[in-house]
Amino acid sequence: MKITRAEVEHVARLARLELSESELDTFTVQMDGILAYVDKLNTLNTDGIVPTSHAVPMENAFREDTLKDSIGVENAVANAPKHAESFFRVPKVIE
């Protein structure tokens, strides 16, 4: 067995979880199964395999920053339901 009931109780205590007796038994069996599966993976030959952080290649999807003229105040407030000078008018929400 990879994990004992006492270890499961210890982890539950650290996580501040109250587990019943049946939950402790269930989680001990389940966690033991998970750790046994991980142990199977440890038997694989990974020599020459480069560690990765993603399953697929990742690259930066951002565009270069370029300086552009703004759209201007008139265009910014053109479709606003209400505006005053260069400001959007919104309903009052604080008394």
C-alpha positions as CSV (number, residue, x, y, z in Angstrom):
1,M,0.0,0.0,0.0
2,K,1.4,3.4,-1.0
3,I,-0.6,5.5,1.5
4,T,-1.8,4.6,5.0
5,R,-5.0,5.6,6.7
6,A,-3.0,7.6,9.2
7,E,-1.5,9.6,6.3
8,V,-4.9,10.3,4.9
9,E,-6.1,11.4,8.3
10,H,-3.0,13.7,8.6
11,V,-3.7,15.3,5.1
12,A,-7.4,15.7,6.1
13,R,-6.4,17.5,9.3
14,L,-4.0,19.8,7.4
15,A,-6.8,20.6,5.0
16,R,-9.1,21.1,7.9
17,L,-11.5,18.5,6.6
18,E,-13.7,16.4,8.9
19,L,-14.0,13.0,7.4
20,S,-16.2,10.1,8.7
21,E,-14.8,6.7,9.2
22,S,-16.2,5.4,5.9
23,E,-14.9,8.5,4.0
24,L,-11.4,7.8,5.5
25,D,-11.6,4.2,4.2
26,T,-12.9,5.3,0.8
27,F,-10.2,8.0,0.4
28,T,-7.4,5.7,1.5
29,V,-8.3,3.2,-1.2
30,Q,-8.8,5.8,-3.8
31,M,-5.6,7.7,-3.0
32,D,-3.7,4.4,-2.9
33,G,-5.0,3.6,-6.4
34,I,-3.9,7.0,-7.7
35,L,-0.4,6.6,-6.2
36,A,-0.1,3.1,-7.7
37,Y,-1.0,4.4,-11.1
38,V,1.6,7.2,-10.8
39,D,4.1,4.6,-9.7
40,K,3.4,2.7,-13.0
41,L,4.2,5.9,-14.9
42,N,7.6,6.1,-13.1
43,T,8.6,2.8,-14.7
44,L,8.6,4.4,-18.1
45,N,11.9,5.2,-19.8
46,T,12.0,8.9,-20.2
47,D,15.7,9.3,-21.1
48,G,16.1,11.9,-23.8
49,I,12.6,13.3,-23.3
50,V,12.7,17.0,-22.8
51,P,10.4,18.2,-20.0
52,T,7.5,20.4,-21.2
53,S,5.0,22.6,-19.5
54,H,2.4,22.3,-22.2
55,A,1.2,19.4,-24.3
56,V,1.3,21.5,-27.5
57,P,3.9,24.1,-28.5
58,M,3.0,27.6,-27.3
59,E,4.0,30.9,-28.7
60,N,3.2,34.5,-27.9
61,A,-0.1,35.5,-29.6
62,F,0.3,39.2,-28.9
63,R,0.8,41.8,-31.6
64,E,3.6,44.4,-31.5
65,D,2.6,47.6,-29.8
66,T,2.3,50.4,-32.3
67,L,1.5,54.1,-31.8
68,K,-1.7,55.1,-33.5
69,D,-3.9,58.2,-33.4
70,S,-6.9,57.9,-31.0
71,I,-10.5,57.9,-32.4
72,G,-11.2,61.3,-30.8
73,V,-13.7,62.4,-28.3
74,E,-16.5,63.0,-30.8
75,N,-16.3,59.5,-32.2
76,A,-15.9,58.0,-28.7
77,V,-19.2,59.5,-27.4
78,A,-21.1,59.5,-30.8
79,N,-23.1,56.3,-29.9
80,A,-23.5,57.0,-26.2
81,P,-27.2,57.3,-25.2
82,K,-26.3,60.4,-23.1
83,H,-23.1,62.5,-22.9
84,A,-22.1,65.8,-21.7
85,E,-19.1,67.5,-23.4
86,S,-16.5,64.7,-23.5
87,F,-18.0,62.5,-20.8
88,F,-20.4,59.6,-20.8
89,R,-23.5,60.3,-18.6
90,V,-24.7,57.3,-16.6
91,P,-27.5,57.0,-14.1
92,K,-26.7,58.0,-10.5
93,V,-26.2,54.9,-8.4
94,I,-25.1,56.4,-5.1
95,E,-27.4,58.6,-3.1
